Amino acid sequence: MSTASFSPSTLSLSSSLFSSCKRISPSFSFSVPKPHIFRPQFRRLKNLRLVMSAVSDPLEICVKDSVTTPGRLGDCPFTQRVLLTLEEKHLPYDVKLIDLANKPEWFLKISPQGKVPLIKLDEKWIADSDVITQALEEKYPDPPLAVPPEKASVGSKIFPAFVSFLKSKDPNDGTEQVLLTELTSFNDHIRENGPFINGKEISSADLSLGPKLHHLEIALGHYKKWSVPESLPYVRSYMKSIFSLDSFTKTRAQPEDVIAGWGPKVMG
Ligand SMILES: N[C@@H](CCC(=O)N[C@@H](CS)C(=O)NCC(=O)O)C(=O)O
């Protein structure tokens, strides 16, 4: 088995690390001794940020392998959401690249639905980015990424609207207008509450939406020559800010994979 260790506190580790990942062999074993990784953890205490040291094994996470460049991270926005959460919480992790077109036996054993992301927490494999990010928040509350319930679903209708518009073959079926309506509502929210969904600090809602906006930008740009209009400057600046976060550049999918990933849906 081949994995790559990520320690977010080590900024020199970059997405190029993925290029050093090899496909995982079908023999899944945890017997390989892993080094302990020392990492800084930040805790808020009376407005002071105290650096505390902690020791932790990297968390194991199954992610999609690239279809265009096997051995690198693939194009799954749900996986990126979890990787972003690990990065923002300064948690080290080991990625296991899964070829979703040819899922290994061992993966299907631990993931009955055969989906990524899948993470091992407290010796149990957990699926689904909603469940995983909630579990990470509970187990590793610092820095906090939770959002108040009234903001948790801000921007959540953008992704389904984008998918409908992307798949649409009829320019007059209203799907573009639905997407514009959702983006306009998001533009208004950021103008009034920004720069992030929950205000000044990044939150789990941004880490969920950011990867989806990345797919929107690449897929609609490629397949429809469409981009977020200039009349929505808050959406545009929000995208720019999220896409330029260190955690984002380190965990984003390659544009070629995003294009290849949406191909069957566009053609279908
Ligand atoms: N609701 C799940 C969706 C996960 C998902 O759809 N993952 C896709 C890749 S982006 C997958 O593993 N597909 C493999 C398959 O369906 O065979 C989540 O939020 O984690």
The ligand as a Gaussian input file, in Angstrom:
#p B3LYP/6-31G(d) Opt

LIG

0 1
 N      -22.924000      12.576000      -0.176000
 C      -21.569000      12.079000      -0.342000
 C      -21.238000      12.059000      -1.833000
 C      -19.921000      11.366000      -2.114000
 C      -19.775000      11.032000      -3.581000
 O      -20.741000      11.131000      -4.361000
 N      -18.562000      10.653000      -3.969000
 C      -18.317000      10.271000      -5.342000
 C      -17.057000      10.929000      -5.891000
 S      -17.217000      12.706000      -5.900000
 C      -18.039000       8.772000      -5.390000
 O      -17.374000       8.238000      -4.540000
 N      -18.539000       8.112000      -6.403000
 C      -18.224000       6.719000      -6.617000
 C      -19.393000       5.956000      -7.061000
 O      -20.512000       6.461000      -6.943000
 O      -19.192000       4.852000      -7.541000
 C      -20.611000      12.968000       0.423000
 O      -20.962000      14.118000       0.734000
 O      -19.512000      12.517000       0.783000

